């Protein structure tokens, strides 16, 4: 047996949902008995599965790239908590206040890094842009920790908040985290009980940009086909 060496990593998974399991607010992976001590919060667009026993392609890309960077705790939250099996429909989300509040509380945990990965779809959707603006205000006190993904050769550097699914497919194992550049500067912070105005009736969202271009993100938030687990026994 002296010829062999054994590496063991146990990854604990934790999902937090609403009581009806219609929303997922958090998915956290914790590497047990590991030297990786850094903690990262990944903010995507919306969750696509309520089954934490299966790892979709997006989550696998996140784990396979961030754990080697030294992150022992990876928490995934989203702009929206609603579980859409196919594609997010922002106009069908009646109220995002609960998810906003959850994000506000999660940010207080003191992550080492905050990764924006909600992608480049829905660029003209007013509801999604409203959530991005609200998040931007929440991040005012954490700006020095906010990053996004870029490839190590800079081929996709013009894109911002690149989705991990796109990054994993187009430049696998070549991720770099760069400081995120906020487009606007605003010192106003969101109110604690900020809600969507009742006068904003839900309308059919316009067709999103960048859906068919090879250097843009896929139109869905997650790839739903189960893949081989990123855990090692």
VENMOGI-V313855 format. One record per helix or strand of 3 or more residues. SS is the DSSP state (2 for helix, 1 for strand). FROM is the first residue (numbers start at 1). LEN is the number of residues. If there is no record, write none. Layout:
BEGIN
SS_FROM_LEN, SS_FROM_LEN
END
This chain:
BEGIN
1_10_8, 1_23_10, 1_38_9, 2_57_10, 1_71_10, 2_90_3, 2_97_13, 1_113_4, 2_126_20, 1_146_6, 2_164_7, 1_175_5
END
